[in-house]
Amino acid sequence: MTKLREIAGGGVLYAPERNLVYFEAFGGVERVFKWPFNPLTKFKVGAYVVTSVANKFANPIQFKVGLATWDKKKNRWR
């Protein structure tokens, strides 16, 4: 079993002082791993496709890779 998780999301930025409107969307897959020397610690690796549109510029479709570790004290990814 691959244990891959599908991820999707997006965001909007509106900055009237700069006359900027920005939209972003992404989708991808992530997998969580445990550190071999400390099974209570974990990290995740992800691959994403990202696209965005703005009224002042345009970004093409991009491919991104992410790495995050788990913060046990705050109970969230960092």
C-alpha positions as CSV (number, residue, x, y, z in Angstrom):
1,M,0.0,0.0,0.0
2,T,1.4,3.4,-1.0
3,K,-0.3,5.4,1.8
4,L,-0.6,8.5,-0.5
5,R,-3.0,11.2,0.5
6,E,-4.6,13.5,-2.1
7,I,-4.3,17.2,-1.3
8,A,-6.1,20.2,-2.9
9,G,-6.5,23.8,-1.9
10,G,-6.4,27.4,-3.0
11,G,-6.2,30.9,-1.9
12,V,-7.0,34.5,-2.7
13,L,-5.1,37.7,-2.1
14,Y,-6.7,41.1,-2.5
15,A,-4.5,44.1,-2.0
16,P,-6.4,47.3,-3.0
17,E,-3.4,49.6,-2.2
18,R,-1.5,47.9,-5.0
19,N,-4.5,47.2,-7.2
20,L,-3.8,43.5,-7.0
21,V,-6.1,40.5,-7.2
22,Y,-4.4,37.1,-7.0
23,F,-6.0,33.6,-7.2
24,E,-4.0,30.4,-6.6
25,A,-5.0,26.7,-6.8
26,F,-3.1,23.5,-6.2
27,G,-3.5,19.7,-6.1
28,G,-1.1,16.9,-5.3
29,V,-0.2,13.9,-3.3
30,E,1.6,13.6,0.1
31,R,3.0,10.7,2.1
32,V,3.9,10.7,5.8
33,F,7.0,8.9,7.0
34,K,8.3,8.1,10.5
35,W,11.9,8.8,11.3
36,P,13.7,5.4,11.6
37,F,15.6,6.3,14.7
38,N,12.7,8.0,16.6
39,P,9.3,6.5,15.7
40,L,7.5,9.4,17.5
41,T,8.8,11.9,15.0
42,K,7.4,12.1,11.5
43,F,7.8,14.1,8.3
44,K,5.9,14.3,5.0
45,V,6.9,14.6,1.4
46,G,4.6,16.0,-1.2
47,A,4.4,16.7,-4.9
48,Y,2.0,19.4,-6.2
49,V,0.8,21.0,-9.3
50,V,0.2,24.8,-8.8
51,T,-1.4,27.4,-11.0
52,S,-2.3,31.1,-10.3
53,V,-3.9,34.0,-12.0
54,A,-3.5,37.7,-11.2
55,N,-4.6,41.0,-12.8
56,K,-1.0,42.2,-13.0
57,F,0.9,39.0,-14.0
58,A,0.2,35.4,-15.0
59,N,2.1,32.4,-13.7
60,P,2.2,29.2,-15.8
61,I,1.4,25.8,-14.3
62,Q,4.2,24.9,-11.9
63,F,5.4,21.6,-10.3
64,K,6.5,21.9,-6.7
65,V,7.9,19.5,-4.1
66,G,7.4,20.0,-0.3
67,L,8.9,18.7,2.9
68,A,7.5,19.3,6.3
69,T,8.2,18.0,9.8
70,W,5.6,17.5,12.6
71,D,5.8,19.8,15.6
72,K,4.7,17.6,18.6
73,K,4.4,20.5,21.0
74,K,2.1,22.6,18.8
75,N,0.5,19.5,17.2
76,R,0.8,20.8,13.6
77,W,3.0,20.6,10.5
78,R,5.8,23.1,10.1
